[in-house]
């Protein structure tokens, strides 16, 4: 998400930083580029106009012009305005209500509404420790009820049974009654969608809202629709008292226009973004972190949170103790490290959150291929336990067997062994006192392919 916009803005602001002094002309020239970048990202025109006006009025102030680092000052202004545009801070769901807190999910068909119900239920259960029930009021698409039943089962959520013969309002009321009887903390209500906004759908969701008076009414948007997503959000916002928005499919959206426009156009905060197809790929939306990533400054806070959540602490501690005792780093350990990296979104996902990643040469970035990690793991899986512990055993005939077993070439096996040797040396340096600092100084460009940045 935001890849194209990030590339353009990073280049414009880098050029601006290169000027010793700034004047109205070079600021205007830079902002023309920023304007084009935002429009190409499918940001709504009124939002772009307001953004540029705010940045320009602040950038040509005497304080910035006389600054020792005017380029840096303008970058800070752009960053602050991006944060302002997207909503300043993360907004939480309203859980300060008599249980069960009822969350009504609305949106167009195909936006990923039902999938998002499952993801949100899982997030509430795992992160907020809530008891969650889900119910489908989509009586027009029988598969929707079955889909939600499967999602609820997969994510260990309670599911309230409904049928296509029932009335949506009756279903929702009965579900609230059942959720209350079972002492549920949250009830998430899935509603019917259409391929486009129409009167029938709006009347139904409006009457459903009136009947159940939810604590949160969330509009689910397919971020890949760009400006169309914002238009449909506006239409729903005039019909329903929306409390927030969830953007789906952001992993497939390189532009990010919906994320940058929806808050400004509707006045409603973005609560979460869907970052992939898996049920745990739903993240709270933090405008300040997103702005930082757009400007190529990384997102260290999210990276730390991801490491804390997804890294296997037990395995990491075992490896640290093992290295401290002077025991060797094996191919099994190497395989575990690759698993940890995959769990955190692969090298691409990690680089996206690292400050300065936008400055890495394209030739180096081209070597960051997450598919290579799968190939490396296939090769390791084709080895015997003894070979993983003692790679020195792997001679020519063994290499041939390993290559055949993993569907790779002998050159691939040789490459893995070379990378492993380099990793082994690094781990040996890390295990010594002050080894981490020495290792970072000595790395230079010597990391193996796929790990160089």
N, C-alpha and C positions, 0 to 999 in steps of 0.2 A: 504494500500500500504506500502511496505517495512517492514511489520510486522516481517517476518522471519529474514531478514537481520538485523533489529534493535535489535532483541533479541540476535543474535549471537555477533554483534559488541559491544553491551552494556556489555555483559559478558566478552568478551576479554579485553576491555578497563578497566573494573572494576578490573580484575585480575592484569592488568598492573599498575593501580593506587596503588595497595596494596604493590608494591615493594618499599622499601626505596631508593634503588639505582638501576639504570638500567645499563645493559651492552649489548653488541652486541648480546649475546646469547638469553637473555630473550626478547629483541626487535624482533629478528628473529623468535623466537617461536610464539610471539603474531601476527606477520605479516603473518605467515603461516596460522593461524586461520582466519585472515582477508581475505586472498587470497581465502581460501575455502568458506568463507561466500559469497564473491562477485561472485564466480563461480556458487555457488548454487542458487544465485539470478538471474542467467542467464545474467550476465554482460559479454560483449564481451572480449575474452581472451587478445587481444592486449591492451585493456583499463585497464584490471586488472594488466597486467605486468607493464605498465607505471605508474599506480597508486602506486603499491607496491614499485617500484624503487624510486619514488619521496619521498614517506613517509620514506623509510629506510634511504636514503641519508641525509634527514633533521633530522631524529630521532637519528642518531648516531653521530651527531655533538657535539663538546665539550660543546657548550652552553647548550644543553639539558642534557647531561650526568652530568654536574656539577650543574644543577638546584636543588633548594631545593625541588621542586615538579616535578620530571621528568615525572611521569605518566601523570600529567595534561598537561605538555608541549607536550607530544606525542598526547594526545587527541586533542589538538588545531591544531596540524599538520594534523591529519586525517580529522578534520572538514574542514580546509582550502583547503585540496586537494579534498575533496568531492565537495565543492563549485566550485573549479576550473574545476573539471570534468564536472559539470552540467551547467557551463556557467557564473559563478560569480554573475550576477545580472539579474533581470527581463528585458526583451527586449520588447519594445512596438511596436504596428503596425505602419506602415508608413502613418500617416494622413496628412503629410506636402506635399500635392499635390493638383492640381486643382480638385475640386469636379466634379463628384463623384470619391472617391478613390475606385479603383476596387480591390477586393480580390478574387483570384482564389483558389479554394479548390480542391486539388487532393488527391488520395488515392485509396486503394484497396476496392473492394466490401465487405461490412460487417464490415468495420472499424468504422462505425458510422458517416460517412461524412455528410449525409443530416441532421441528428439530430444535428450535431455540427454547421452546417450553421445556424439553428434556434437559438441555444444557443448563438453563437457568435453575431448574429444580436440583440438578446435581451440584451446581455452584453453591446454592443456598444450604444444601445438606452438608457439603464438605467444608465450606469456608465459614458459614454462619451457624453450623450445627442445628439447623432447623428440621423439624419433621414436616415433610412436604407431600401434598396430594395433588394430582393433576386430573383434569377432566376435559373431554372434548365436547364442544357444543356445535361442531361442524357436522350437521345432519345431511349435507348435500354431497359429501364425499366419504362414502363408507370406509375407504382406505385410510382416511385421516384418523378415525377412531382406533383402528387396528394399529396404525403407525405409532400413535401415542401410547397405546397399551404396551407395545414392544419396547419403546424408549423408556417408559416408566419402569418396566421389569429390568432392563439392562442397567439402569442407574439406581436401582433399589429405592424407587419412589412408590408411594401409594397411588393406585389408579381407581377412579370412580367410573363404573360401567355406565355407558349410555348407548342408545340405539338411534337409527335414522328415523324411526317412527315418532320419537319424542319431540317436544317443543324445546328450543334452546333455553328459554327462560326457566322452564320446569326442571331441565337438567341441572342448570347452574344452582337453582335454589336447593334442590335435593343434595347436590354435592356439598354445598355450604353446611347443610344440616348434618351430613355424614362426617365432614371434616371436623366439625365442632364436637360431635359425639366421640370421635377417635382422638381428640385432643391434638389435632394437627396445628402447627404453627402457621403454615402457609398453604393456600389453595391457589393453583395456577389454572386459569380458565382459557382454553384455546377456542378461538372463534372461527367462523367460516370466512373465507376470502373470495375474491373474484379476480379475474384477469385485469380488470380496470375498475376505477371508482364508479359505482352506480347507486341509484337511489334506494333500491331494495336492500342492498348490503348495509348501507348507512343507517336505514331505519331499524334494521334488525339489531345491529350492534349498539345503537342508541338505546333501544328498549331494553336490551340485555344489561347495559350499563346502569340504567335507571332502576332496574329490578334488584341488582346485587350491590350497588354502591361500593365499588372496589376501592381499596386503599391506594392502588397504583393502576393506571391505565397506560399501557406501553404500546407504542407503534413500532412494528418490526419492519425495517426497510432493507431491501437488497441494495447494497452500496454500489454495485456495478451499474445500476440504472442512472447514476449521476444526477443530472438536473431533473429527470422524470421522478426520481425518488423523492426529491425535495418538493416537487409539485403535489405528489400524492400525500406527503406528510402534511402539507398545508391544508389539503381537502379534509383529511381526517381531523386535523386540529380545529377546524371550524365546526365540526360535528360533535366531537368528543372532548372532554376536558383532559387532554393528555397530560401525563406527569413526566413522561420521558420517552426516549427512543433507543432502540437497539439496532445497530448496523450489522448486517450479516454479510458473509462472503467477502470480507475485506482482504483476505489472502489473494483473491483473484482480481482485485481492483488496484491498478497501478496509478490511477489518477487521484482519487481521494476527494473529489468535488463534493460528494454528499456529506462527508464528515465535516468539511469546512463551511458548508452552507446551512445545514439543517438547524443548528442552534440559533443562528442569526435570523433565519427566515421564520421559524416557528416560535422561537423563544423557549423551546423545551430542551432540556439537557440530554446529551447522549450518555446513557447509563453504562452500556456494555458494547463491545464489538466482538463479533464472531470471527475467529482467526483461522478456522480450518473446519474440516468435516467431523473430527472426533468430538465425542461428548464432553471432553474437558477443555475444548478450545473455545472458551468464552472468557473474555477479560474485561474487568472494569475499565472504563475510558477515563484516562487522565490527560486533560488538554495540555498541561505543561510538559509532560513527557513526550506527547505526540509532536508538539511544536519543536522540541529539542531534536527529535529524530528528523523532522522535515528539513531543519537547517544543518543537518549533518553533524550534530553535536552528541549523537547517541542517546541512550536511555539506560543509564547505569542502574537506576533504582529498580526498573522492571527486570533487568538482568539479574540483580541480586535476589529479588523475590523469586524469580524463576529457578535459580540455583538452589535456594532454600527449599522450594516446594518439590522440585523434580529430581534433584541429585540424590543418589542413594548414600546417605550419610554414613551408614554402617560400613558399606564397601569402601568408602573414602577413608574412614578411620582405620580400617584394617590395613589398607594399602600404606597409609602413612606410618603406622606402627611397624609394618613389615620392612619398609625402606629404612626406618630409623635403626632397626636391628641389623641392618646391613644385608638383609636377604634380597635376592635378585628380583628384578622386574621382569615378569614372564609375559608370554603372548596371551595368556588368559587374562592377565591384568590389563594388557593393551586392549583386548576385546571389550573388557568392562568399561574402559574409558570411552571407547567408541559408542557403546550403549548409552552412557551418560550424556554424551554430546547429542545423540539422536533424540533422546528424551527432551532435550532443551531446544529442539527445532533445527538441529544440525548446524554446520558452520555458517550457513547463510543466515539463519535465525539469530545466531550469536553476534555475527558481524554487524547486523542491522542495528544492534543496541550499543555497539562500541563507539565511543567518541572518536572522530577522525577517520572512521571507516570510509567515508566519502572521498578521502584524499588518497586512498590506496590505488596504485596504478591498475588500470583495467587488465593488463596482462597478468598481474598477480591474482586479481579477483577471479579470472577465468580458470585458475587452478583450484579454486574452492568448489569442488564438486561433491555434493553429498552422496551421489550415486557411487562414488569411489569408496565411500565408507562401507556401503553394502557389499562391494566386491572384496574389500579387505576382510570383512567378517566371514564371508563365504569361504575364503582361503583358510582362515584360522579354524573354521568349523570342520574343514576337511583333514585337519592334522590330528594325530593321536595325542593323548594327554601327555605322553612322554615328550613328543616333539614340541608341544607348547611350552613345556617346562625347560627343555634343553634344545633350542633351535640349532645348536651346533651339530646335532644329529642329522639334520636335513641335507642329504647329499643329492646327487643328480637324479637317481631313480626315485627317491622319495618326492622330490620336487615335481617329477612327471606325474606321480600318483596323485599328489595334492592338487595339481593343476587340472587333471582330468575330473577329479571328484568335485571341484568347485566351478567347473565350466569356464576356467580361465586359461591363460597362457603361462608357460614357465617364466617368461619375463615379468609377469605380474607377481609371481611368487618371489622372484628375486627382488623386485621393487619393495614388496612388503617387508622382507627380511632386512633390507637396507634401512627402511624407515624405522623398523623396530629397533635396530642397533642404535640409531640416532636418538630415539626416544629413551632407550635404556641408559645411554650416556647422560642424558638430561636428568633422568630420575636419580642417577648416582650423584650428580652434582647437587640436586635439590636436597638430598638426604644429609648432606654435610652442613655444618654450621655456616650460616651466611651464604649457603649455596644458591638460594633463589636469586639474590641480587647479582651474584657473579654470573649465573646462567643467563639472566635477562640481558646483561651487558654483552655477553659473548655470543648471543644468538645470531644477531645480524640477519643475514638472509639464508641461514643454514637450516631452517626448519624443512621437513620433508614436504613434497608436493601435497596440496590439499590442506596444509597446516601453516603455510608460509606467512599469511597476514597476521 
